[in-house]
Amino acid sequence: MSVLVLALAVSAAFCLGTGFVLQQNAAQQAPLSDFLSPRLLLDLMKVPRWLGGIALMVVGMALGAVALAHGEISLVEPLVATNLLFALAESRRQTKQSLGRQGWSGLGLLAGGVTVFIVAGRPRAGVAVTDPVRHWLIIGVMVGLALLLTTYAKKSRLIIGPVLLGLAAGLLYGVQDALTRVSGQRLTAGGWAEFITGWQPYGVLVLGVTGLILVQSAFETAPLRMSLPALTAAQPLAGIVCGVGFLGDRLRTDTGALAWEAAGLAGIVLGIVLLGLHPAMPRGTAEPEREKDLQPG
């Protein structure tokens, strides 16, 4: 594993995790009438804390894009998933809550899962699939699942809505990362002319804005612990599916390696859940009236 890719991916995780906490702090005060509406972004643009969180997120995404240009998505995504560690660190700084057994267990599972997956899978570059049908099939499944989750989230709101929105946004961000890598390859191979004539950069923009609306709606309606774990878990899984599915990423496929890769991914997801549910994660300050308004029906 390249030291450059490691440094870029972990730096991206730091910016993303810290930015998510700042965004949620601001989004929880937004009008509930903005739920799943572009108006939510317009209202939040007036809040300095949210703008600071978005600035960190943009820097994190830029660092992640550079990491993707130098490493396989199946390698970069698990490393970027450690953004939850930095989100927890920022939340812990605000709440003064100790890590305890749950925090240390989640940290160990997440870090250990990332290490096991990378060591067992040994992600490496291969030959990208040129068949457009396969591209659109995988992307269509990811986006379709995100739309389905969003539809159910609109009906459930506070029950499981924020979790579903986090999952949907994670799927979209995973596809966005894949398209970011393709866009970078087009830019390197053919310059700006080939870059702007491809649909991928515009897909990155659409997915990014849509994912941002989903994330901020989740942050608006519930504590960070309900949405961020789902987002953090879904993004690397979707990215790995795209990487192996059509970007040409190769993982070891012998029985032993597959078993360890599965164990590593399971550790990542379980660690994310434990950290996301940790008491140090901000609960939000939703008032009872706000919660009542969010109930379905």
Disulfide bonds with the S-S distance in Angstrom:
none
